[in-house]
């Protein structure tokens, strides 16, 4: 009752699609960053506790002095720093 093993053949090749119409190029990164972020910053903790003279203290002081996210970014703080300060509940953004 031995069964005979047979070789499997390759599946038939799928039909390829015709090339799509030329895609429009994505907007440059500068255009995406040019959009102003007008969300307001509200300070929740007046004392941040960072040691004076450190990068974190300078960053938080800059964020605290800014009224909007765009103002903070223009002053040299990254958006990820603003996001971090919001997650750490030093500020609220909205």
N, C-alpha and C positions, 0 to 999 in steps of 0.2 A: 503494500500500500504506500509505496513511496510516491510522492508527488514530484512532478518534473518541474524544475526551476527554469524560468524563462527570463531572458534579458528584457529589461524595461527599455522602451524607446523614449527618446526625448519628446517633450510636448511640442506641438506645432508652434511655430513662431507667431507672436501676436502681431497684428497689423499696426504699424506705427502711424501716429497722427501726423497730419500735415503741420508744418511749423505755424505757430500762432502769429497773429499780426504783430508788428513791431510794438513792443511795450514802451510806454512813455517812461523816461528816466525819473527816478525818485527825486524828490525835492532835496536840494543840498542841505547839509546839516546846519549851515548858517541860517537858512530860511526858517528852520524849525526853532532855532534858538532866538530868532528875532521877535518871536511872539512874547509880549510882555506878560509877566505873571503879577497880576494886581491883587493877589490874595493878601489880606492884612495880617500882620503879626501882632499877637497879643502876648505880653510877657506874663507868665504865671509865677515864676520864681524870681524875686528881685535880686537875691544873692545866689550866684551860680555855684560857688564853692570851689571853682578851679583856682589853682595857684596862680597868683599874679605873674605876668611875664611869660606864661606858657602860650603855646599856639591855641590851645582850647580856650583859655581865658580871652585872648584877643578875638577869636572867632565869635564867642558868645557875646562879648561887648559890642562887636560890630552888628550882630543880629539884634541885640537889645536896642541899639540906637536906630535901627531901620524901622520904617513904618510898613513897608510891603516887602514881599519876597524879592521882587525885581530890584528894589533899592539895596537889599543885602547882597544880591548877586553882583550888582554894579560896583559895590564896595569891595568885592574880592572874595566873598564867601561862596562856596559851591552850594548848589541846590541840595546835594546830599547832606551837607552840614546842617542846613535848615531843617531837612527831614529828620535828621538825627536828633536835633534839639527838640523837635515836636514830639518824637517818640519817647524821649527822656523826660518829657513834660516840663521842660524849661519854658516853652512857648506853646501857643496854639496858633494854628494857621487856618484862616477861613475867611 
